[in-house]
């Protein structure tokens, strides 16, 4: 989840008002007045003309309502692109051509010119609306490419692994259009509520640094892709803890989670925790050892672990230590600590990351199992991806857009 995500939901409802009150809708016919617009014309009709030419990528200068040489040049370029008489005069035929061109402007249409700090017009408004849909922009949709819009662009670029220059050029435009194709509109349970502020604060201080570090070193191997999918479910799955199937209910437990992630990549694994002792093969030499003179534990043999390995733990319910009661997926050593991703409490959703084996996670560790073949650890190797699973109903109300893995730069 992204920092300040609680504030986003409250602001989304205000964005609609800004969209309709501040920005002319791209699909509407523009009003250029009843007289021809030409060099020396001034007023609101010229402002509308300049905004539309900006949206269409022909005008990149100040929208000031003054029809000067730069506006005339933009009109001539537009006329030339449409095979019209290139006289720089916006008469009846040019007005009709402009309105026809504007009818095609919609989500993902940012004109042909780069959008940069200082850009104005419909293209910028569309950019702001689309960045809002993707959860990167929470301010007014005003058609002004200011510092806040630039920050949103940079955040989006960073999420896609692009150069974070804040410039919306051809590469960033293409990435935006791809991301917009993969937004899921969730169906919510009547009792669904937003994650608590305390849980989001915990996520931002604990999980997010781990995810950021993992993403920064992502190598595209099948094993890391599997871990990435587990992260995607943590950030976009909006899972609530419960012992029913996630696909039909939106609830998840530890073994269902591990099974779900593996199934996305073509592996059939039991969804019953007690049966995980026969899953894959045991990774020898990995165990938790009590520290002499202390009540805490340390994890031994971490150098033998690989991403995707499955940790198994004793059950805690009475009678305890009779069967496997909890399972988790190993992420790798991140920021100097071995990390697992699993169901746990205190997070915005049922999924969280553990990187401390001093207490229960050390004392209760049974063994580690490996399912993935050696080829899964080779960077760039191909893999099957059948997921992710979208539940019939969400038990937790999303506080940001749900973007499918294909709409994200690394897939998570």
C-alpha positions as CSV (number, residue, x, y, z in Angstrom):
1,X,0.0,0.0,0.0
2,X,1.2,3.5,-0.7
3,X,2.0,6.1,1.9
4,X,-1.0,8.4,2.8
5,X,-3.4,6.0,1.1
6,X,-6.1,6.7,3.7
7,X,-6.3,10.3,2.5
8,X,-6.8,9.2,-1.1
9,X,-10.3,7.8,-0.6
10,X,-11.6,11.0,1.0
11,X,-10.2,13.0,-1.8
12,X,-11.5,10.8,-4.7
13,X,-15.0,12.0,-4.1
14,X,-13.9,15.6,-4.5
15,X,-12.1,14.9,-7.7
16,X,-15.4,14.3,-9.5
17,X,-16.5,17.8,-8.6
18,X,-13.2,19.3,-9.9
19,X,-13.5,17.3,-13.1
20,X,-16.9,18.7,-13.9
21,X,-16.6,22.2,-12.6
22,X,-13.1,23.0,-13.6
23,X,-12.4,21.2,-16.9
24,X,-14.4,21.1,-20.1
25,X,-15.1,17.4,-20.9
26,X,-13.0,16.3,-23.9
27,X,-15.9,14.7,-25.6
28,X,-17.9,17.9,-25.7
29,X,-17.8,20.2,-28.7
30,X,-15.8,23.3,-28.0
31,X,-17.2,26.8,-28.5
32,X,-14.9,29.0,-30.6
33,X,-17.6,31.6,-31.1
34,X,-19.5,32.7,-34.2
35,X,-16.7,34.7,-35.8
36,X,-13.5,33.6,-37.3
37,X,-10.5,33.5,-35.0
38,X,-7.3,34.9,-36.5
39,X,-4.1,36.8,-35.6
40,X,-5.0,39.4,-33.1
41,X,-8.2,37.8,-31.7
42,X,-8.6,37.6,-28.0
43,X,-11.0,36.2,-25.4
44,X,-12.5,33.0,-24.1
45,X,-12.9,31.5,-27.6
46,X,-9.1,31.8,-28.1
47,X,-8.5,30.2,-24.7
48,X,-10.7,27.3,-25.7
49,X,-8.8,27.1,-29.0
50,X,-5.4,27.1,-27.3
51,X,-6.5,24.4,-24.8
52,X,-7.8,22.2,-27.6
53,X,-4.7,22.7,-29.7
54,X,-2.6,21.8,-26.6
55,X,-4.6,18.6,-26.0
56,X,-4.1,17.6,-29.7
57,X,-0.3,18.3,-29.3
58,X,0.0,21.3,-31.6
59,X,0.3,24.1,-29.0
60,X,2.7,24.1,-26.0
61,X,2.8,27.7,-25.0
62,X,0.9,29.9,-22.5
63,X,-2.9,29.6,-22.6
64,X,-3.6,33.4,-22.4
65,X,-6.5,34.0,-24.7
66,X,-4.4,36.0,-27.1
67,X,-4.2,34.8,-30.7
68,X,-0.5,35.6,-31.4
69,X,2.1,34.1,-33.9
70,X,2.5,31.0,-31.8
71,X,-1.2,30.3,-31.8
72,X,-1.3,30.9,-35.5
73,X,1.6,28.5,-36.1
74,X,-0.2,25.8,-34.1
75,X,-3.4,26.4,-36.2
76,X,-1.4,26.0,-39.4
77,X,0.2,22.8,-38.2
78,X,-3.2,21.4,-37.3
79,X,-4.7,22.5,-40.6
80,X,-1.8,20.8,-42.4
81,X,-2.3,17.6,-40.5
82,X,-6.0,17.5,-41.7
83,X,-5.3,18.5,-45.3
84,X,-7.0,21.8,-44.9
85,X,-6.0,25.2,-46.3
86,X,-3.1,26.4,-44.2
87,X,-4.1,30.0,-43.7
88,X,-3.9,30.1,-39.9
89,X,-7.6,31.3,-39.7
90,X,-10.0,29.3,-37.5
91,X,-13.1,29.5,-39.6
92,X,-16.1,27.2,-40.0
93,X,-14.2,24.3,-41.6
94,X,-11.2,24.4,-39.2
95,X,-13.6,24.6,-36.2
96,X,-15.5,21.5,-37.4
97,X,-12.2,19.7,-37.9
98,X,-11.0,20.7,-34.4
99,X,-14.3,19.4,-32.8
100,X,-14.0,16.1,-34.7
101,X,-10.5,15.7,-33.5
102,X,-11.5,16.4,-29.9
103,X,-14.2,13.8,-30.0
104,X,-11.5,11.1,-30.1
105,X,-9.8,12.4,-27.0
106,X,-10.5,10.2,-24.0
107,X,-8.8,8.2,-21.3
108,X,-5.2,7.6,-22.2
109,X,-5.1,10.4,-24.9
110,X,-2.4,12.9,-24.0
111,X,-1.7,14.4,-27.3
112,X,1.4,14.1,-29.5
113,X,3.7,16.4,-27.5
114,X,5.5,15.7,-24.3
115,X,3.7,17.0,-21.2
116,X,6.1,18.7,-18.8
117,X,6.1,21.1,-15.9
118,X,4.2,24.2,-17.1
119,X,2.0,22.4,-19.7
120,X,-1.7,23.2,-19.7
121,X,-4.9,22.1,-21.2
122,X,-7.1,19.1,-21.8
123,X,-4.2,16.7,-22.2
124,X,-2.9,17.6,-18.8
125,X,-6.4,17.3,-17.3
126,X,-6.7,13.8,-18.8
127,X,-3.3,12.9,-17.4
128,X,-4.4,14.0,-14.0
129,X,-7.6,12.1,-14.2
130,X,-5.8,8.9,-15.3
131,X,-3.2,9.3,-12.6
132,X,-6.0,9.6,-10.1
133,X,-7.6,6.3,-11.4
134,X,-4.2,4.7,-10.9
135,X,-3.9,6.1,-7.4
136,X,-0.9,8.4,-7.9
137,X,-2.7,11.8,-8.0
138,X,-5.0,13.2,-5.3
139,X,-5.2,16.9,-6.1
140,X,-7.5,19.1,-8.2
141,X,-7.9,18.2,-11.9
142,X,-7.3,21.7,-13.2
143,X,-5.3,21.1,-16.5
144,X,-2.2,22.7,-15.0
145,X,1.0,20.6,-15.0
146,X,2.4,21.9,-11.7
147,X,4.8,20.4,-9.1
148,X,2.1,18.0,-7.7
149,X,1.3,16.6,-11.1
150,X,5.0,16.2,-11.7
151,X,5.4,14.3,-8.4
152,X,2.5,12.0,-9.4
153,X,4.1,11.4,-12.8
154,X,7.4,10.5,-11.1
155,X,5.7,8.2,-8.7
156,X,4.1,6.4,-11.6
157,X,7.3,6.2,-13.5
158,X,9.1,4.7,-10.5
159,X,6.3,2.1,-10.1
160,X,6.9,1.1,-13.7
161,X,10.7,1.0,-13.6
162,X,11.0,4.0,-15.9
163,X,13.2,7.0,-15.8
164,X,11.8,9.3,-13.1
165,X,12.2,12.6,-14.9
166,X,8.6,13.7,-14.5
167,X,8.2,14.2,-18.3
168,X,5.3,12.5,-20.0
169,X,6.8,11.4,-23.3
170,X,6.1,8.5,-25.6
171,X,7.4,5.8,-23.2
172,X,5.5,7.1,-20.2
173,X,2.3,7.6,-22.3
174,X,2.5,4.0,-23.4
175,X,3.0,2.8,-19.8
176,X,0.0,4.8,-18.7
177,X,-2.2,3.4,-21.4
178,X,-1.1,-0.2,-20.5
179,X,-1.7,0.4,-16.8
180,X,-5.2,1.8,-17.5
181,X,-6.2,-1.4,-19.2
182,X,-5.7,-3.5,-16.1
183,X,-7.8,-1.7,-13.5
184,X,-10.3,-4.0,-11.6
185,X,-13.6,-2.6,-10.4
186,X,-14.2,-4.5,-7.1
187,X,-17.5,-5.8,-5.8
188,X,-17.7,-5.1,-2.1
189,X,-19.4,-7.0,0.7
190,X,-22.0,-4.9,2.5
191,X,-19.8,-5.0,5.6
192,X,-16.6,-4.1,3.9
193,X,-14.6,-1.4,5.7
194,X,-11.4,0.5,4.9
195,X,-8.1,-0.7,6.6
196,X,-7.4,1.1,9.8
197,X,-5.0,4.1,10.0
198,X,-2.9,2.2,12.5
199,X,-2.5,-0.9,10.3
200,X,-1.6,1.3,7.3
201,X,1.0,3.1,9.4
202,X,2.4,-0.3,10.4
203,X,2.6,-1.4,6.8
204,X,4.4,1.8,5.7
205,X,7.0,1.4,8.4
206,X,7.5,-2.4,8.3
207,X,6.3,-4.0,5.1
208,X,6.9,-1.3,2.5
209,X,10.6,-0.9,3.0
210,X,11.0,-4.7,2.5
211,X,8.8,-4.6,-0.7
212,X,10.7,-1.6,-2.0
213,X,14.0,-3.4,-1.5
214,X,12.8,-6.6,-3.1
215,X,11.4,-4.7,-6.1
216,X,14.7,-2.9,-6.5
217,X,16.6,-6.2,-6.9
218,X,14.0,-8.1,-8.8
219,X,15.6,-10.3,-11.5
220,X,12.6,-11.7,-13.3
221,X,13.3,-15.3,-12.3
222,X,10.2,-17.6,-11.9
223,X,11.0,-17.9,-8.2
224,X,11.1,-14.1,-7.7
225,X,8.0,-13.8,-9.8
226,X,6.2,-16.1,-7.5
227,X,7.2,-14.0,-4.5
228,X,6.2,-10.9,-6.4
229,X,2.7,-12.4,-6.8
230,X,2.5,-13.0,-3.1
231,X,3.4,-9.3,-2.7
232,X,0.7,-8.4,-5.2
233,X,-2.0,-10.2,-3.2
234,X,-0.8,-8.4,-0.1
235,X,-1.0,-5.0,-1.8
236,X,-4.0,-5.5,-4.1
237,X,-5.8,-8.6,-3.0
238,X,-7.5,-7.0,0.0
239,X,-7.7,-10.3,1.7
240,X,-9.4,-10.8,5.1
241,X,-8.5,-13.7,7.3
242,X,-10.9,-16.6,7.3
243,X,-11.2,-20.3,6.5
244,X,-13.1,-20.2,3.2
245,X,-12.0,-20.1,-0.4
246,X,-10.7,-16.7,-1.4
247,X,-12.1,-16.9,-5.0
248,X,-15.7,-17.1,-3.7
249,X,-15.5,-15.3,-0.4
250,X,-12.6,-12.8,-0.2
251,X,-11.3,-14.6,2.9
252,X,-7.9,-16.3,3.1
253,X,-5.9,-18.4,5.6
254,X,-2.2,-19.3,5.6
255,X,-2.4,-22.6,3.6
256,X,-4.9,-21.2,1.2
257,X,-2.7,-18.3,0.6
258,X,0.4,-20.4,-0.2
259,X,-1.7,-22.7,-2.4
260,X,-3.2,-19.8,-4.2
261,X,0.1,-18.2,-5.0
262,X,1.6,-21.4,-6.3
263,X,-1.5,-22.3,-8.3
264,X,-1.1,-19.0,-10.2
265,X,2.1,-20.5,-11.6
266,X,0.8,-23.9,-12.5
267,X,1.7,-25.8,-9.2
268,X,-1.0,-27.8,-7.5
269,X,-0.4,-27.7,-3.7
270,X,-2.7,-28.7,-0.9
271,X,-4.7,-26.0,0.8
272,X,-4.6,-27.9,4.2
273,X,-1.7,-26.8,6.4
274,X,-1.4,-30.1,8.2
275,X,-0.5,-31.8,4.9
276,X,2.4,-29.5,4.0
277,X,4.9,-32.0,5.5
278,X,4.7,-33.9,2.3
279,X,4.9,-31.0,-0.1
280,X,8.1,-30.8,-2.2
281,X,11.3,-31.9,-0.5
282,X,12.9,-30.9,2.8
283,X,15.6,-28.2,2.7
284,X,18.3,-29.8,5.0
285,X,20.2,-27.7,7.5
286,X,17.6,-25.0,8.1
287,X,16.3,-24.8,11.6
288,X,15.7,-22.4,14.6
289,X,18.2,-22.6,17.4
290,X,17.6,-21.2,20.9
291,X,20.3,-18.7,21.9
292,X,22.2,-19.9,25.0
293,X,21.2,-18.1,28.1
294,X,18.3,-16.4,26.4
295,X,14.6,-17.2,25.7
296,X,15.0,-16.1,22.0
297,X,15.8,-18.0,18.9
298,X,17.9,-17.4,15.8
299,X,17.5,-18.9,12.3
300,X,20.3,-21.2,11.2
301,X,21.2,-22.2,7.6
302,X,19.7,-19.2,5.9
303,X,22.3,-19.5,3.1
304,X,20.6,-22.7,2.0
305,X,17.3,-21.0,1.5
306,X,15.9,-19.9,-1.9
307,X,12.9,-17.6,-2.7
308,X,9.7,-19.5,-2.9
309,X,10.7,-22.1,-0.2
310,X,7.8,-22.9,2.2
311,X,8.2,-22.6,5.9
312,X,6.1,-24.8,8.2
313,X,5.3,-24.2,11.8
314,X,3.6,-26.1,14.6
315,X,0.0,-25.5,15.5
316,X,-0.7,-23.3,18.5
317,X,-4.2,-24.6,19.3
318,X,-4.8,-27.2,21.9
319,X,-3.4,-29.8,21.9
320,X,-0.4,-27.9,20.5
321,X,2.5,-29.3,18.5
322,X,0.5,-32.1,17.0
323,X,0.5,-31.0,13.4
324,X,1.5,-28.3,11.0
325,X,-0.6,-25.3,11.8
326,X,0.9,-22.5,9.8
327,X,2.9,-22.1,6.5
328,X,4.6,-19.2,4.8
329,X,6.6,-18.3,1.6
330,X,10.2,-17.4,1.9
331,X,11.0,-14.1,0.1
332,X,14.8,-14.1,0.4
333,X,17.3,-12.1,2.6
334,X,16.1,-8.5,2.3
335,X,17.8,-5.6,4.0
336,X,20.0,-8.1,5.8
337,X,17.2,-10.2,7.2
338,X,15.5,-13.5,6.1
339,X,11.9,-12.6,5.3
340,X,8.7,-14.6,4.9
341,X,5.3,-13.5,3.6
342,X,2.2,-15.0,5.2
343,X,-1.1,-14.4,6.9
344,X,-0.6,-12.4,10.1
345,X,-2.4,-9.7,12.1
346,X,-1.9,-6.0,12.4
347,X,-1.7,-5.2,8.7
348,X,-4.2,-3.5,6.4
349,X,-5.1,-7.0,5.0
350,X,-4.5,-10.5,6.2
351,X,-1.1,-10.7,4.6
352,X,2.2,-9.3,6.0
353,X,5.9,-9.9,6.2
354,X,7.9,-11.4,9.1
355,X,11.7,-10.9,9.4
356,X,12.2,-11.7,13.1
357,X,12.5,-15.4,14.2
358,X,13.4,-14.6,17.8
359,X,10.1,-15.6,19.3
360,X,7.1,-17.6,18.0
361,X,8.4,-17.9,14.4
362,X,11.6,-19.4,15.8
363,X,10.2,-21.5,18.6
364,X,7.5,-23.0,16.4
365,X,9.5,-23.6,13.2
366,X,9.3,-27.2,12.0
367,X,11.2,-27.3,8.7
368,X,11.4,-25.7,5.3
369,X,10.1,-27.4,2.1
370,X,11.1,-26.7,-1.5
371,X,8.8,-27.1,-4.5
372,X,10.4,-25.1,-7.2
373,X,12.9,-26.7,-9.7
374,X,16.4,-25.4,-10.1
375,X,15.4,-23.7,-13.3
376,X,13.1,-21.4,-11.3
377,X,16.1,-19.5,-9.9
378,X,17.5,-18.5,-13.3
379,X,16.9,-14.8,-14.1
380,X,14.7,-14.4,-17.2
381,X,13.5,-18.0,-17.5
382,X,10.0,-18.4,-18.8
383,X,7.1,-19.4,-16.5
384,X,3.4,-20.1,-16.6
385,X,1.2,-17.4,-15.0
386,X,-2.5,-18.3,-14.6
387,X,-3.4,-15.6,-12.1
388,X,-4.2,-13.7,-10.2
389,X,-7.5,-14.7,-8.7
390,X,-10.1,-12.0,-8.4
391,X,-12.6,-12.8,-5.7
392,X,-16.4,-12.6,-6.3
393,X,-16.6,-10.2,-3.4
394,X,-14.1,-8.2,-1.4
395,X,-14.4,-8.2,2.4
396,X,-12.0,-5.2,2.8
397,X,-12.8,-2.0,1.0
398,X,-9.9,-1.0,-1.4
399,X,-8.4,2.4,-0.6
400,X,-6.6,2.6,-3.9
401,X,-7.2,1.3,-7.5
402,X,-6.8,-2.5,-7.9
403,X,-4.3,-2.8,-10.8
404,X,-3.7,-6.3,-12.3
405,X,-0.1,-7.5,-12.5
406,X,0.1,-6.9,-16.2
407,X,-0.5,-3.2,-15.6
408,X,2.5,-2.9,-13.2
409,X,6.0,-2.6,-14.3
410,X,7.4,-5.6,-12.5
411,X,4.1,-7.4,-12.1
412,X,3.7,-6.5,-8.5
